[in-house]
Amino acid sequence: MKIALSGSQSCGKTTVLNMLKKEWPNFVFKDEITREIAAMGFPINEGSTNMTQTLIINEHIRRSLIKEDVILDRCILDGMVYTKYFASKDIINKWVACYAKNACKMIIDSYDVIFYFTPKIEPVEDGVRSTCKEFREGIEKIFIRDIKKLNKSNIITLDQDLLEDRCKIISNKISELLDRRSK
């Protein structure tokens, strides 16, 4: 089973992922890729490059091949949305956005469920994530547009105010999927 938490920066994905770790200890958990890429010295957020985005998309492709039950902090949908944003601002080349879009088409159905987190939380400065309001709003617009365009039944929007409520919905869906699988 492959579950992904998706959405713009600072919307509670990592906090919920950490809550789920306690509830589902038999699952593999994968933290977001961006911090790993930044730790390797590549610029992220508004400073992203062709190499940064290509590495991120490649890692999403690699993670789509995980065979164990896994919960991912971000997925190919995130990679595509952020890459489209950067291409629209001429921060990266259009071919990288094309690569991301094709990768998304190729693997989006490999996720059992993608939980899209609406941004209900104010961004918090942590030294890595961007707190720029315009950046977040631009990313959010592309998420909304592309989720509508993709029209996939495996994408569920979470717009609850409390992260605990979002966590409960995800856990209930995981239980449902596990029950279905065991029959």
N, C-alpha and C positions, 0 to 999 in steps of 0.2 A: 504494500500500500504506500502510495506517495501523496503526502499532504504538503501544501505550500501555503505560507503566510505572505501576502503580497500587499504592496501599497507604498505611498511616498514615505520620505524620512520622517521619523518622530510620530508615528501613529500607533505605537504599542506592540509592534510585531515581536521584537526581541523580548519584551517583558512577558508577553503571552507565551512565547516559546519556552522561556524559563519556567513558567507556571506549568506548562504541559510536561516538561521533563520530570516533574514530581509525580504527575498523574499517570504517565505512560513510560515507565522505566525500561520496557522491552523494545522501545522504538530507538532507532538511530536518529540523532538530532544534528542538523547542520546549521551552523551560524551563518550570518550573511557573509557574502564573498568580499564586499567592498573593503572592509577593514583589513582583510588578508592582503588584498591588492595594495592598499595604502602602506601596509607594513613592509611590503617589498620595495617601496620607494616610488610607486606610480601615483601621479596626481589623481584625485577623485573629486566628486561633486562638480562645481562649476569649472574646475580646472582639468576635467577629464580629457583624455587623448584617444586617438584611434587605438593605440595599444591597450590602454586601460579598458575600454569598452570591449575590444576583441577578447581580451583575457577573461572578462566577466562572462561574456556570452559562451565562450568555450567551457568555462567551469559549469555554467548552467546545463550545457549539453552533457558534460561528463556526469553531473549529478542526476540527470534524467535516466541514467543507466543503473542506478543503485537498485539492487534486488531486494534488500531488506525493507521492512516497514520503516519509513523515514518521514520526519517532519522537517521541512526546510524553511529557514528564514530567508525569504525571497525565492523567485523562480524565473524562468525564461520570460514571463510576462513583464516583470520588473526590468529585466535586461533590455527588452525591446523598447519599453516606454522611455526609460532614461536615455537610451541610444537615439531614439527618434527626437527627443527633446534637444540633445546636444547637436544633432545634425541640423535641426531647424534653426539653431542659433549660430550655425557655421563654426562650431567648436570642434566638431569632427567631420570627416568626409562622409558623403552620402552612401558610399559603398558599405560602410560599417553598419549604417542603419538598415540597408538592404539585407545584409548578412543576418542581422538580428531579427528582422521580420521573417526571413525564410527559416531561421532556426526555430522561431516561435511556432510557425506553421507546422514544422516537422515534429516538434515534441510536446506541444501543449496538451495533446490528448493523453500523454503518458502520466499525467497527474490525475489521481482519483478525485481530488478536490483542491481548488485554489481558493483560499479565503482572502478576499480583498478587503483590507482595512481602510475605512474612510478616516480622514485626519480629524480626530476630535480632541487631540492633545496639542498643546502649544510646544513647538520645538524647544529642546533643551540643549544648551551648549555643552558638548562633551569632548571637544578638541578634535573630533573626526567628522561628525555629521554637519551638514549645512543647516543653518537656522534662517537662511534668507527666505523671506515670505514670498517674493516673486518667483523664485526657483521652485519652491514647493507648489505654488498655485499652478505654475506651468506644467509641472509633472502631473499634478492632479487632473488637469484638463485632458491630458493625453490618456491617462488611465481610464477616465470616464468614457471618452470617445472610443477608445480601442476595445474596452470590455463590451460596449454596446455593439460595435462592429463585429467582434469575434462571435458574439451570440453563442457562447458555450455553456452547456448545462452544468459543467463541472466548476464554474466560477460562482461563488456565493459571496455576496456583499455583506459585510458586517458594519453596521452603523450605530451600534449600541454605545452609549456614553461610557459605561464601565468596562474596563478590560476583563474583569472577572466574568461578566456576562458573555463577552466574546469567547473567553476560554471555555465556558460551559457549553456554548453552542458547538464549538469545535469538538470538544470531548464527546458530546452526544452524537455528532456525525461520525466520529471515529468508531464509537460503540456500534452504531447502526451498520457501518461498513464491515466491521469485524463479525457481527452477527450474521450478516448476509453471506460473508465469505465462508463461515463455518457450516452453512446449510447445504 
